[in-house]
Amino acid sequence: MILDHADACVALARLRESAGDLRGSAASRADAQRLYELKGATEPLHRLRGSEPAAEQTSTRATDPAAAHRPGAAGSRSPYAENASATTLERGWRLIVAGQLDEFAVLSTDDAALIDRRSVVAEDLHGREHILASARAFVDLGMDGAHAEVLAVRGSKLTLARVTLGFGNTSEIVTLQVLELDDNGLACRYVFFDEHDLDAAINELDLRYAAGEGAVHRDLLRQIVAFYRAARLEHGDGARDLMAPGFEYVDHRPLGFGRGDRDYFVTGMRSFGAAGMTDATEIDRTLHVSGRALLVVQTVVRTTEQASEYEWTDSTLLALDVSGRVLRVEHFALDDWDLALARLDELASGEIHTPSPRNSAVRQAERLVARFNARDFDGARLLIGNDFARFDRRHGVSAPADGADAYMEAARAWFDVGFDELVLEPLAVRGESLMLSRGGYRAADGREVMFLVVYELDRDDLIARGTHFDEDGLVAAHTELDTRYFTGEAAAYAEIALVAARFAAASRRDDFDAMRELMTPDFVLVDHRPLGYGEGDGEYFIDLSRTRTQVSANGI
């Protein structure tokens, strides 16, 4: 009987609207919604539109990490969900509850649209008077409270909020609302969704942003959305093709995941599935775009197979290369917002200063890799000096190729036999002209040949020398890097390098007397790491070294 009465209210609402009774129509729709809610009906949409019922969706929830609305100027680069649209949304509901409907009316444009995508009473309204009549109907039904929890904002004109409407102590209605402002700061579009339909609400928010205020960033947003969708739905495998060969992941959070390359990132995404975290809710609360870089504050809720929930909020920075592929992903704790903003500006300006290995040799090698992968062999040849010399120190392989043309032929041969991609991961740099990297050739069928290589530039910034090592030959490759550096670009500092090398060698063989002889009387150790060893003198450092040796001997 309750559902029949609700259906009758819907029919009456349509009849009253056709007769011009806007207030009566809104009141009937509100009656119908309350009856459907009372009955627990979630799929009567087919009764209103003559369509099949929508599939039931799982309810999702997310908690606002800010705990309370933070004051801030609209358009400011804040990590919190606040802008002019959020202010208008919250003010609008306060005015409705207070019965100040005339003041509420002036917040909207004359031709404002209300789009209702809820599965209960889902009818669209157009024009300020219709929207005002709908608000008046809720007041007449006894609505005496409204709480708007802002979930996300885009630019200054768009807001997504979870709105809870109270009717005394008897009932409440919870809905999701997207509010959009026009260029004059007036509400021009209200869109409502069921509480459980968070994905659809977020999609509406993002589509409206990309079509309006964020249109200038549309290509960047589209690529990053595709990257995250592939990473989330396919546990990272589908994201690989959207990542640049020189991709780097850096986690700046105190208890984060460190740093790594493309494979490291993909493995990390797979680990969520391996840990039984099969369901995820993600809300991008704020977006800040600069150049080819995007900084987003994101709340993530992951649910295990045992229904345990894990929730966190932090900021993620993503940067694209010139071809539109994701070059960097960096995570920051929310407390480090200023650091994240500075990094955003740094990446946007192209002036990248990073503890990861970067210098002229790395940049030139990345250009070489990009041209090889584009099969632009003529362009790649221009990056190599005519006197290029190659040295191959791998076991079981001897492929020296002196001269640029011979090297080009050797590189082209890998692609001719079915390999699809050359990859390069910088591991260490010296000065501007030397780099050590892990590299190799990969095929779509899973084959790969990996190695270590030290590249050196000449005075014209062309690649003049390449020395290859086995993938596990890191010590030998590192020695080659240092030797070339201190016999070339840093020859003036060779004596310092010799002392440092002797000290490191003494430490590796646990020769504490030799270490002590190389330390000055006023030696000081300072460990700036969050969980480091603090400060101490030379004997303190020796004691730490002994402890390390004892721990290793015990197999810990």
C-alpha positions, 0 to 999 in steps of 0.5 A: 500500500505504501508503494502504491501511495508513493506512485500516486504521489508521483502521478499527482506531481506530474498532474499539478506541474502540467496545471502550473501548480509548481509548489503543489507538484514539488510537495507531491514529489517530496511526499513520494520520496519520503514514502519510498524511503520509509518502505526501503525502496531503492529501485522504483525508477522504472515506475517513473520512466517506464524503464527497467530497474537499475542494478543494485549497487554496493554502498560506499562511504568516505570520511572527510579528513579535514574533520571540519571546513577549513577557511580559505580563499576561493581559488587558493591552493588548499588541500581541503575541499573548499571553493566558491561553489562549496560556500554557495552549496552550504549557504543554500541549505542553511537558507532553506532550513531557516525558511529564507527562501527568497534569499535562497532563490537569488543564489540561482540563475533564472534558467538553472537546472535541477537534474535528479538521477536518484532511483526514487523520485527522478524528475528534472526541473528547469528554471529558478521557480521550479527549484524554489518550489521544490525547496519550499515543499521540503520546508512544508514537510517539516525539514528542520535540518541539513548537513552538507559534508563537502567531499570534493571540489574542482576549480572554483565552480564545482562541488560534490557533497553528501547532504543529510536532510533531517525531519525532526526525530523521525527520519532523514534523507541522505543524497549526493549533490553536485553543484555548479556555478556560472561565470557570475558565481550563481548556481546554474546546475544542481545534480542529485544522486543516491547516497550509494552512487558515489562513482557516478557523482564523481564522474559527473563532477569530473566531466563537468570540470573537463568540459568547462573550467578545466577544459584547458587541461583536458588532455592531461586529465584524460591521460591521468584518469586512464592511467589510474583506472588501468592501475586500479582495475588491473592491479597495475598491469594495464598502466604499464603502457601508459608509463614512460620508459624512464618512469620513477615512483617516489614516496616521500611519506615517513612510512611509505614505499620508497622509490622505484621504477616502472616494474616496482610500481606495478608490483606494488599495485599487484600487492593490494590484490595479493593482500586481499584488498579487492574493493577500493573507493577513491575520492579525489578531493582537490586537483591542482594543475600546473603545466604537465603536472597534477597534484591531487589530494585523495582519500582511499578506502580499501576493503579486504575479503574479510570486510576490514576497511583501511582508509588514508588521505594523502597527496599524489603528484603525477607528471607527464612527459612530452608524449603524454605518458606518465613520467613520475608519481610521487606521494606526500603526507598531507602534513607536507602540503607545502613541499608537495606544492613546491614540487608541483611548481618545480615539475611544471617549470621543467627545473627538476631538482631531485635526489634521484639521479639526473644530469646531462648524461641522463637527459641525453640517454633518455632522448636516445631511448625515446628515439630508438623506441620511435624507430627514429634511428637517424635521429638517434644517430645525431646524439652519438659522437663520431668517435663513440667507443663501446666496451662490453664486460659481460660474461659470455657476451662480447660485442664491442662496437667502436664508432657510432655507425657500428653501435647503431647497427648493433642496437637496430638488430635488437628490434629486428629480432623481435624486441619492442622496447629499450628501457633505461633506469638511471641508478647513479650520476657523477657530475654532468657527463657520467651516468650508470643505469640499468637498461635492456631490451623487452619484447611483448611476449615477455622476453627481456635482456637486461644489463648495466651500462655506464654512459659518458658524454663528450664536450659537445654533450654527445654520447662518447663512451658506453661500457656494459656489465652483467645485470648483477655486476653493480660493484664493477659498474660502480667502480667504472663510474667513479674511475671515469669521474675522478680521472676526468671531470673531477680529477681535481678532487681525486685525493678526496675520492681516494680517502673516501674509497679507503674508508668505505673499503675499511668499513666493508671489511669491518677493519675498525682500526683502519676506519679510526685512523681515517677519522679526524679527532672532531669527527661527527656523525649526523643522521637526519633520517626520521628513524635514524641514529641521531648524532655522535662522535667517531667512537659512536660511529665505530660502535654502530658499525660493530652493531651492524656486524653483530646483527649480520653475523646473527642472521638478523 
